[in-house]
Amino acid sequence: MSDYNLTAAEAKLADILWHVAPVTSPVLVDIAQEKLGWKKSTTYTVLKRLCDKGIFTNTNAEVATALTREELLARQSHQFVDKSFSGSLPGFIAAFVGGAKLSSKECSELVQLIEAYQEGQT
């Protein structure tokens, strides 16, 4: 399984890329210089790490999105639940709620969400 956790630098460049991709890598270098004050080598180093994680691609100097922000967040969430709660979603929810009371509306929304993703449902 890939590590979908992002460093602060990776998150900054990813945020830019999700707004401008597809983009050529030289143009990305210019954008990172302007917005982040990064040198060319820093941009390429961080971009390579993002590509190695499978979040973006860089083919023939064209950088494209491999995962949307939402897809990355979903994978990060699954990775967290797998690592921290041995894959137990109920265990995660119990820890997340942590003894707090849920409103009737929150309970209804959770039930609807669970039913929408229940196995065997069409």
Stockholm file with secondary structure:
# STOCKHOLM 1.0

chainA/1-122         MSDYNLTAAEAKLADILWHVAPVTSPVLVDIAQEKLGWKKSTTYTVLKRLCDKGIFTNTNAEVATALTREELLARQSHQFVDKSFSGSLPGFIAAFVGGAKLSSKECSELVQLIEAYQEGQT
#=GR chainA/1-122 SS CCCCCCCHHHHHHHHHHHHHCSEEHHHHHHHHHHHHCCCHHHHHHHHHHHHHTTSEEEETTEEEESSCHHHHHHHHHHHHHHHHHTTCHHHHHHHHHTTCCCCHHHHHHHHHHHHHHCTTCC
#=GC SS_cons         CCCCCCCHHHHHHHHHHHHHCSEEHHHHHHHHHHHHCCCHHHHHHHHHHHHHTTSEEEETTEEEESSCHHHHHHHHHHHHHHHHHTTCHHHHHHHHHTTCCCCHHHHHHHHHHHHHHCTTCC
//
